[in-house]
Amino acid sequence: MKVSYHGHSVVKIVTEGKTILIDPFITGNELTDLKAENENPDVIILTHGHSDHVGDTVELAKKCGSLVIAPNELATYIGWQGVNTHPMHIGGAYEFDFGKVKFTPAFHGSAIFTDDKQIIYLGMPAGVLLMAEGKTIYHAGDTALYSDMKLIGERHPIDLAFLPIGDNFTMGPEDAALAAEFVQAKTVVPIHYNTFPPIKQDPQRFIELLKENIYGKVMNPGDLIEL
Protein backbone atom coordinates (compact mmCIF):
# COMPACT_ATOMS: atom_id res chain seq x y z
CA MET A 1 0.00 0.00 0.00
CA LYS A 2 1.33 3.43 -1.01
CA VAL A 3 0.21 6.50 0.90
CA SER A 4 1.20 10.00 -0.18
CA TYR A 5 0.47 13.49 1.13
CA HIS A 6 -0.31 16.40 -1.18
CA GLY A 7 -0.75 19.55 0.89
CA HIS A 8 -3.54 20.79 3.17
CA SER A 9 -5.57 17.62 3.88
CA VAL A 10 -5.12 15.82 0.57
CA VAL A 11 -4.05 12.19 0.93
CA LYS A 12 -3.70 9.62 -1.87
CA ILE A 13 -3.76 5.89 -1.21
CA VAL A 14 -3.00 3.19 -3.76
CA THR A 15 -4.20 -0.22 -2.62
CA GLU A 16 -5.70 -3.35 -4.16
CA GLY A 17 -5.29 -1.84 -7.62
CA LYS A 18 -7.37 1.22 -6.70
CA THR A 19 -6.38 4.86 -6.34
CA ILE A 20 -8.17 6.66 -3.52
CA LEU A 21 -8.13 10.40 -2.88
CA ILE A 22 -9.20 11.83 0.47
CA ASP A 23 -10.41 15.45 0.47
CA PRO A 24 -9.05 16.36 -3.00
CA PHE A 25 -8.64 20.13 -2.64
CA ILE A 26 -6.34 20.62 -5.64
CA THR A 27 -7.48 23.65 -7.65
CA GLY A 28 -6.72 26.75 -5.58
CA ASN A 29 -4.44 24.86 -3.19
CA GLU A 30 -1.07 26.57 -3.51
CA LEU A 31 0.65 23.89 -1.44
CA THR A 32 -0.31 20.86 -3.50
CA ASP A 33 1.95 19.21 -6.04
CA LEU A 34 -1.02 17.71 -7.88
CA LYS A 35 -2.81 18.92 -10.99
CA ALA A 36 -6.48 18.02 -11.21
CA GLU A 37 -6.27 17.23 -14.92
CA ASN A 38 -3.64 14.55 -14.21
CA GLU A 39 -5.54 12.72 -11.47
CA ASN A 40 -7.62 9.62 -12.15
CA PRO A 41 -9.03 8.38 -8.84
CA ASP A 42 -11.18 5.28 -8.64
CA VAL A 43 -12.54 6.43 -5.28
CA ILE A 44 -12.86 9.78 -3.51
CA ILE A 45 -13.53 9.91 0.23
CA LEU A 46 -14.79 13.16 1.77
CA THR A 47 -14.70 14.08 5.44
CA HIS A 48 -17.04 17.08 5.23
CA GLY A 49 -18.53 19.71 2.96
CA HIS A 50 -16.19 22.69 3.23
CA SER A 51 -14.75 23.83 -0.09
CA ASP A 52 -11.14 23.22 1.00
CA HIS A 53 -11.99 19.53 1.35
CA VAL A 54 -14.60 18.83 -1.32
CA GLY A 55 -12.32 20.68 -3.74
CA ASP A 56 -12.29 19.09 -7.20
CA THR A 57 -14.50 16.14 -6.26
CA VAL A 58 -17.39 16.69 -8.67
CA GLU A 59 -15.19 17.43 -11.67
CA LEU A 60 -12.87 14.48 -10.98
CA ALA A 61 -15.72 12.06 -10.32
CA LYS A 62 -17.50 13.01 -13.53
CA LYS A 63 -14.31 12.77 -15.59
CA CYS A 64 -13.07 9.52 -14.08
CA GLY A 65 -16.29 7.80 -13.06
CA SER A 66 -15.07 7.82 -9.45
CA LEU A 67 -17.14 6.53 -6.57
CA VAL A 68 -17.55 9.26 -3.93
CA ILE A 69 -17.87 8.04 -0.34
CA ALA A 70 -19.10 10.71 2.06
CA PRO A 71 -21.36 11.38 5.05
CA ASN A 72 -25.00 10.96 4.04
CA GLU A 73 -26.08 14.57 3.53
CA LEU A 74 -22.92 15.48 1.64
CA ALA A 75 -23.15 12.33 -0.48
CA THR A 76 -26.75 13.18 -1.35
CA TYR A 77 -25.82 16.72 -2.35
CA ILE A 78 -22.91 15.50 -4.48
CA GLY A 79 -25.12 12.82 -6.02
CA TRP A 80 -27.60 15.44 -7.18
CA GLN A 81 -24.79 16.77 -9.38
CA GLY A 82 -24.61 13.57 -11.39
CA VAL A 83 -21.92 11.75 -9.40
CA ASN A 84 -21.94 8.13 -8.24
CA THR A 85 -21.95 8.15 -4.44
CA HIS A 86 -22.02 5.81 -1.49
CA PRO A 87 -23.54 7.55 1.57
CA MET A 88 -22.40 6.55 5.05
CA HIS A 89 -22.47 8.04 8.51
CA ILE A 90 -20.51 8.26 11.74
CA GLY A 91 -19.93 4.90 13.39
CA GLY A 92 -20.90 2.99 10.29
CA ALA A 93 -18.52 0.82 8.27
CA TYR A 94 -18.78 -0.74 4.83
CA GLU A 95 -16.65 -3.31 3.04
CA PHE A 96 -15.69 -2.16 -0.46
CA ASP A 97 -13.66 -4.10 -3.02
CA PHE A 98 -10.52 -2.18 -1.97
CA GLY A 99 -11.03 -2.44 1.81
CA LYS A 100 -13.24 -1.28 4.65
CA VAL A 101 -14.18 2.35 5.33
CA LYS A 102 -15.52 3.56 8.66
CA PHE A 103 -16.47 7.10 9.59
CA THR A 104 -15.52 8.47 13.00
CA PRO A 105 -16.71 11.59 14.84
CA ALA A 106 -15.11 14.95 14.09
CA PHE A 107 -15.98 18.14 15.94
CA HIS A 108 -16.21 20.79 13.25
CA GLY A 109 -18.77 22.07 10.70
CA SER A 110 -19.91 21.02 7.24
CA ALA A 111 -21.52 23.41 4.78
CA ILE A 112 -21.28 25.11 1.43
CA PHE A 113 -21.46 28.90 1.22
CA THR A 114 -23.16 30.03 -1.98
CA ASP A 115 -22.48 33.16 -4.01
CA ASP A 116 -25.87 34.58 -3.03
CA LYS A 117 -24.98 34.35 0.68
CA GLN A 118 -26.81 31.13 1.47
CA ILE A 119 -25.42 28.40 3.72
CA ILE A 120 -26.24 24.83 2.69
CA TYR A 121 -25.80 22.60 5.73
CA LEU A 122 -24.33 19.23 4.80
CA GLY A 123 -24.67 17.15 7.95
CA MET A 124 -22.04 16.17 10.46
CA PRO A 125 -18.32 16.18 9.64
CA ALA A 126 -16.32 13.00 10.05
CA GLY A 127 -12.95 11.39 10.23
CA VAL A 128 -12.08 8.31 8.18
CA LEU A 129 -10.68 4.90 9.03
CA LEU A 130 -9.51 2.98 5.98
CA MET A 131 -8.63 -0.68 6.53
CA ALA A 132 -6.90 -2.50 3.66
CA GLU A 133 -4.10 -5.02 3.18
CA GLY A 134 -4.03 -5.65 6.92
CA LYS A 135 -3.25 -1.97 7.64
CA THR A 136 -5.35 0.84 9.12
CA ILE A 137 -5.09 4.51 8.16
CA TYR A 138 -6.84 7.22 10.14
CA HIS A 139 -7.56 10.60 8.54
CA ALA A 140 -9.06 12.76 11.27
CA GLY A 141 -10.57 15.32 8.90
CA ASP A 142 -11.07 18.73 10.48
CA THR A 143 -11.64 18.33 14.19
CA ALA A 144 -11.09 19.61 17.68
CA LEU A 145 -9.48 17.40 20.29
CA TYR A 146 -11.98 15.14 22.02
CA SER A 147 -11.46 12.41 24.58
CA ASP A 148 -13.23 9.65 22.61
CA MET A 149 -10.28 9.61 20.24
CA LYS A 150 -8.96 7.16 22.80
CA LEU A 151 -11.71 4.74 21.76
CA ILE A 152 -10.70 5.03 18.12
CA GLY A 153 -7.18 3.93 18.99
CA GLU A 154 -8.36 1.19 21.33
CA ARG A 155 -10.87 -0.25 18.87
CA HIS A 156 -8.72 0.07 15.76
CA PRO A 157 -4.93 -0.34 15.99
CA ILE A 158 -3.74 2.41 13.64
CA ASP A 159 -0.64 2.19 11.48
CA LEU A 160 -0.72 5.75 10.10
CA ALA A 161 -2.69 8.78 11.33
CA PHE A 162 -3.16 12.17 9.68
CA LEU A 163 -4.01 14.86 12.26
CA PRO A 164 -4.79 18.54 11.66
CA ILE A 165 -2.52 20.99 13.48
CA GLY A 166 -3.46 24.36 11.97
CA ASP A 167 -5.35 25.76 14.97
CA ASN A 168 -8.06 28.46 14.50
CA PHE A 169 -10.41 26.06 12.62
CA THR A 170 -9.13 22.76 14.10
CA MET A 171 -6.78 21.44 16.74
CA GLY A 172 -3.52 23.29 17.16
CA PRO A 173 -0.17 21.57 17.70
CA GLU A 174 -0.62 21.09 21.47
CA ASP A 175 -4.05 19.49 21.18
CA ALA A 176 -2.97 17.46 18.16
CA ALA A 177 -0.04 16.07 20.17
CA LEU A 178 -2.49 14.88 22.81
CA ALA A 179 -4.71 13.44 20.07
CA ALA A 180 -1.68 11.49 18.84
CA GLU A 181 -1.29 10.07 22.34
CA PHE A 182 -4.98 9.11 22.35
CA VAL A 183 -5.02 7.30 18.99
CA GLN A 184 -1.62 5.61 19.49
CA ALA A 185 -0.80 5.31 15.80
CA LYS A 186 2.55 3.85 14.79
CA THR A 187 3.21 6.97 12.69
CA VAL A 188 1.54 10.38 12.98
CA VAL A 189 1.61 12.99 10.20
CA PRO A 190 0.49 16.64 10.60
CA ILE A 191 -1.95 18.06 8.04
CA HIS A 192 -4.19 21.11 7.52
CA TYR A 193 -1.62 23.84 8.14
CA ASN A 194 0.08 26.73 6.26
CA THR A 195 -2.49 26.80 3.45
CA PHE A 196 -4.02 30.07 4.67
CA PRO A 197 -2.67 32.76 7.05
CA PRO A 198 -4.92 31.80 10.03
CA ILE A 199 -3.52 28.24 10.07
CA LYS A 200 0.17 29.09 9.78
CA GLN A 201 2.14 26.58 11.86
CA ASP A 202 5.58 25.04 12.18
CA PRO A 203 4.98 21.28 11.78
CA GLN A 204 8.30 20.52 13.44
CA ARG A 205 6.95 22.03 16.65
CA PHE A 206 4.15 19.47 16.59
CA ILE A 207 6.74 16.70 16.22
CA GLU A 208 8.69 18.06 19.19
CA LEU A 209 5.53 18.05 21.35
CA LEU A 210 4.96 14.33 20.81
CA LYS A 211 5.83 11.92 23.58
CA GLU A 212 8.96 9.84 23.09
CA ASN A 213 7.00 6.67 22.28
CA ILE A 214 5.15 8.33 19.37
CA TYR A 215 6.80 8.61 15.98
CA GLY A 216 5.90 11.77 14.07
CA LYS A 217 6.79 12.48 10.46
CA VAL A 218 6.46 15.74 8.55
CA MET A 219 5.50 14.94 4.97
CA ASN A 220 6.07 17.47 2.22
CA PRO A 221 3.66 17.52 -0.72
CA GLY A 222 4.45 14.45 -2.83
CA ASP A 223 6.14 12.48 -0.06
CA LEU A 224 5.27 8.79 0.06
CA ILE A 225 5.00 6.16 2.77
CA GLU A 226 4.75 2.46 1.99
CA LEU A 227 2.85 0.33 4.50
N, C-alpha and C positions, 0 to 999 in steps of 0.2 A: 504494500500500500504506500502510495506517494502522497504526501501532504505538503502543500505549499501555501505561503502567505503572500498577499498581494496588496497591502496597504489598507488602512482603515480597518474594516472588519471582514474583508474579502478573503475567503479560504477556498482553495481548490483541493479536491481529493480524487485520486484515481485509484479505483478498486474494482475488482471483479469485472474488468473490461469496461467500466463506466467512468465517465468524468462528471464529478459533482461540484457545483459552485454554491457556496454559502454566502448569502447577502452580496450579490454581484454589483456593487456600486463601482462602476468603471468610468463611464462618461461623467466628467466633472470632478473626478477624484485625481487630484494632482500628485498623489503619492503612489498611485498604482503603476505597475509596469505592464499591465494588460491593455489590449485594445479590443473593444467590443466586437469589431468586425472579424477578429481572428479567433474568437472563442466559439466552441461548439459543444456546450454541455449537454449531457444526456438528462441530467437532473439538476434542478435548482431548489435549494432549501432556503426559506426565508424565516427569520426570527420575528420580524414585526414590520409594520407598514410605513415607517419613516422613509423618506426619499433617499437618504444616504445608506439604506440597506436594501430596499427594493431595487433601486438603481435601474439597470438595463434589463430587468427580468422579462418584461413583456416582449420587448424587441427580440431578445435572445431566444425566448421560448417559441415565438412565432417562426423565427428563422430556422431554428434547429429542431423543432418538434419536441422540445424539452418537457419533461414532467416537472411541474412546480408543486413542491410540498410546503404547506404553510398552515398556520393556525386558521381555523375554520372561516372566520369572517374575512380575513385577508385572502384566503384561497377562493372564496366565493366572489369577491370583488375582482380578483385577477381573472377568474374564469369567465366573468361577464365580458372580458376583453378578447375572448376567443382563444384562450390558452388552456391546455390540458392540465388540470390540477388534481391533487389529492389532499383534501382537507383533513386536518388532525386537530387535536387540542392537548392542553397541558395534562401530563400524566398518562397520556395514551401513547401506545407504541404500535408499530406496524412493520411487518416483515416484507421488504421489497426484494427484488431479484439481486440487488447489490448488497443487501444487509438490512439491519433493523434500524429504524429511526424512532426516537422517543423525544417528546417535547417536555421540557422542565419549566418551572416557574421562572419569571424574570420580572423584577420590579422596575417598571418603566412606563412608557406610553406607546400607542400605536395608532397612527392617523395619517391621513393625507390632507394637506392644506391646498385648497384650490385657488386658482387665479382670481376668482370672484369672492374671496375671503370666506369661504365655507370650510368647515372642518368635517371630514368624513372619518368617523370612528371605525377602527378596524379590529376591534376585539382586544384580547389580552396579548401582550408580548410574551416571548418564550425564549428559552435556551434550547439547544439541540444536543442530544446524545446520538452519535452514529456508531453502530456496532457492526463491524465487518472484518473478515479474515482473522477472527479471534482477538481483535483490538477494539478499544473504545476511545472515541474522540468526543470531547465536550467543548462545544462552542456556546459560551454563556450569553451571547447576544448583548443587548444593552441592559444593564441591570445595576441596581444598588446591591450592597452587601446584605445578605440575610442569613439567619442562622441555619435554615433548613438546607443550605448548601452542604452541610455535614451529611445529610441523608443521601444526597446525590452521590457523594464519594463512598459512603458505606454500602449503598445498594449496587453501585456500578463501579468496580475498579477501573480507574481512568488512566489510559496510557499518555494522552496528550490533551491539555486543556488550553483554550484560548479565552483570556479574561480581559475585559476592558479596564483601562487604567486612566482614561482621559480626564476624569473628574468633571464637574459642572453638570453634565447630563447623565453620568454613570458613576460607578466607583472611581475613586482616585487611587493612587499607588498604595497608600496605607491600607485602605479597605480591601483592595485587590490582593494584597499580600496575605491578609487574614483569610480571604476567600480561597487562596491557594492552599492554605493550611487546612481549611475545611474539606476541600474536594480531594486532597491528597493524590493529585496526578503525578505520574512519573516525571513528566516534563510540563512546564507551564510557560506559555508564550503571551506577552502583553499585546493587546490590540486596541483599536479605537482611541488613538491619540495622534496629535500633531496635524491632523487633517485641516482643522479650523483653529483660529486663535484661542477660543475658550477652552480647548482641550489640549493645549500645548503641555507636553510632559517630557521628562527625560526617562526613557524606558530603563536605563541602567540603574536609576534610583529604585525602581520597582524590584529589580533583581537583587539589589543590595538589602532590601527590606525583607526578603524571604528568609525563612529559617534555614539552618544549615542542612537539614535533611530534605529540602525541596530544591529541585533543579530547575532553574529558570533560564530561558533562552530568548534573546532578542532576535527576531527574524526580520531582515530587511525585505522589501518587496521583491519577490522572485525566489527567495530562499526556500529550500526543500528539506523535508525530513522524511526518511523512509522508516516505516514501522514494520 
